Amino acid sequence: MNEKVSATHSFNNMNLPVSMDPRDYGKVLVLNHLIMENDEMIYRSIVESGNKTFRIDISKDLMVNTVRIQGAVNLEWTDTRLSRDLEDSYTFKREIKKSTIYFLDGEIALRKQLLPAKPFLKASADPKLNCDFHTLDIETIKKEGKIIPYLICAYDGKDYISSYAQQVDGVIDQKTLFNSFFELLLSKVKPGISYVYAHNLSGFDGIFLMKHLLSHGKVKPLLFNGKLISIQVKVLGSKTIVFKDSYLLLPYL
């Protein structure tokens, strides 16, 4: 072929052929000349196109092309077939400088590029940061069209608190499940105010908690725009537990 194919892509202000067939690069001067290099058979082609001369070395069982533009332009890249079909010269991966471009039938399907980035700096811990809290989750099952909790778990960064439901006459005992969990939680928290975060308190977990917290102390829910923001439980003595919705905190992070 004496003319370069129309399928090209732009790289560093140059239009490069989208093909693994040397004949698609322009005017062929040498086609598939067999040489030995580093104990490997290589088929070398030399192709001219305008003011550019391409040296194309085909190796690895005809699966890999190493292409270099001869002369003043210092540019080299590697093309690797993505298919064992040697007739398909337009589906391949091109690794050029810090870019990797995937072509499918001559069209760019994916482009990846390594970008410079500054190293991560080690951040010092905020001495005022309060890490004394629990996170909570309630697991449920659906039975006869109703959502029923069967497990409550909390974690403070070191230890877990878990309460499993028991079945009595085929019915999951909700009262014992929640009472057992709250007693375990009370045994872990210190006097004063303690916080427990549930990721969907306002729309899910809080509905189950409210019903069973009333028997443990003075319950004070906080609502905003119809949403349950928090539940405060003041227990007889010196302990207060505040349940909060961690999902509602995300817009402020």
N, C-alpha and C positions, 0 to 999 in steps of 0.2 A: 504494500500500500504506500502511496506517495503522499497521502494527505492524512493529517492527524484527525482522529475521531472527534466528533462534536461533544461527547460526554467528558466533561472536565470538572474539576473542583478547584476552588481558589485556596492557596496557601501562601502566606507571606507575599501577597500581591502577584503571585504567579499562578497560571492555570495549568494544573497537572492532569494528565490523562487518568481516567477511571477505568483501568483495565490491567490485566496481567499478561496480555498478549503483546509482545514487542511490536508486532505489525500495526497495532493501534496507536503507536506513539508518533509515527511520522514516516519519513523516508528511511527504509532499512538499508544500512551499509553492510552489516554483518549479521547473519541470522543463525543463532543456535550453534556457534562454534564450540566444539567440545574441548575443554581444557581440564587439567588436574591442578587443584589448589588445596593445600593442606590435606592431601590424601583423599580428596573428595572430587567427584566428577561434577563439573559445572558447565552449563550451556550458556555461552556469552553472546549477547547481541549488542550491536552498536546502531543507534537510530538517531537521525537528525530531524529536528523540527524547528524551523525558523532559525534563531540564533542559539538554540540549545542542542547539545549533544548528550544523549542518554546512553549509559552503559548498564545493561540489564543482565544480571547473573541469576540463572535459574538453577536451583539446587533442591536438596531434600526430596528426592523422588518427584520432582517437578511441582512441589507444593509451595515453595518459597522463592520469591524474587527479591533480590537486593538491587536497588536502583540508585545510581549516582548520576548527577548532572556534571559532566566534565567541564573543566575550564574554571573561570573566575567564580562561578556560583558554587558555593560550598554547601551542597544539600544532598543528603542521602536518606533513603527510607527503605523499609522492609514491608513487602506485601505477602500475606499468607492466605492460601485458599481456605475457605470455610466449607468447601464441598470437595469430595473425591472425584467429582466429574470434571475431567480436564478440559472438556469442551466449554465449561462455564467459566469464562474469564472475567466475569463482572460481579461475582459474589466473593468477597474477600475482606480481610482486615489489613488496614494500612497503619503502620507505626512510623510516625514522622515527627522528629524532634520530641516534644513533650505531649504530643497528641496521638490518640488512637482513634481511627475512623473505621466504622463498619459499613461496607457497601452491600446492598442487596439488589441484584439485577441492575447494577450501575447507579443506583440511587443511595444517598446517604441514609442509613437506618439508625445509626447511633454515633455520637461523637463524644469522646472522653478526653479530658485535658488535665494535666498536672499543673496546678496553680501555686505560686509561691505563697507561703503562709508563715506568719511569725510563730515561734514556739510558744506553747502554753506557759504562762507564768504561774508559779505556785502561789496560791492565795493563802494569806494567813487567816486563821479562824477569828471571827468576830467575838471578842470576849463577852459581849453583851447578848450574844445569840442564845436563845433558850432552846435547849435540846431535850428538856424534860417534858415529854408528852408521849401519848400512845396514838397509834393508828388503829382503826377498827374496820372490820368487814363482816358482813352477815351473808352466809350462804343459804340459798333457799331451793326448794323443789316445788314443782307444780303438781297439785293433786286435786282431782275433781274440779278443775278450773280455778283453784285457789293457790296463791303463792304462800308457802309455809316455810319459815326459817327452821333449819335443823342444826346449824353450826354458827357460833360467834367466835371470832378470833381477834386478838389485839396484840400489838407488838410495840415495844418501847425502844427498839434499837439493840437490845441485848436479850430480853426474855419474851417468850410468848405466853399469852393467856388464851386458853381454848375451853369452850364449853359446848358439849355435844348433847343433842336432844335425845331423850329416851321415849320409847313408844309404850303407851299404856292402853291395853285393849285395842291395839291397832291405830291409836291416835297419838300423834307427836305431842309430847308434853311441853307446851310453850312456856308456861309459868316457871317450871323448874329450870328450863334452858336459860331464860333471861335472869332469873334470880341467882342462879349459880354463877353466871358470868359477872354480874354486878358485885357479888360478894368477893370473887377473886380479884376484880379490879380494885375494890376498896382496900384489899389487903396489900396491894402493890403501891398505891399512891401515898404520897407524904401529906401531912397536915397542911392545910392551906388550899389554894386553888390549883387544880390539875386539869389538863386539857386532853381531850380525845378527839381525833379528826377522822371522820368518815367521808369517803369521796362522793357520796351521793346522799348526804343526810337529809337534804330538803325534799328529795323526790322519792326516797326509798327507805333507807335505814331508819330515819327519824320516825317514820310511821309506826314501825314495830317497837322502837325504843320507848316512845311516849307512853304507850299503854302500860308497860311493865315497870317504869321508873317511879310511878306514883306511890308505890308502897315502900319506897326506900328513903323518902325525904321530901323536902319542899321542892317541887318542880316548877321552873320558870322558863317557858319557851319564849324565844324572840323571833318575831316574824317581820318581814319587810317585803312589801309589794306581794303579799300573799304567799311568800316563800319562807320556810322554816330555816332561819339563819343559824340558830344555836339552841341548845337545851341546857339549862343550868340545874343541877341537882345539889341542893344543900342538905347534907346528911347531919343527923344529930351528932354533935361533937365539933371537930375543927376541920372537917374535910368538905370541900366543894368540888364537884366534877362538872366541867363544862364540855359538852359535845358540840363540835363545830363541823361545818361542811367545807372540806378542803377544795372541792370543785369550784366553789364560789370565790375562793381566794386566787385562782389562776389569773383572772384579768389584771390583778394587781402586782404580779410577779414581773 
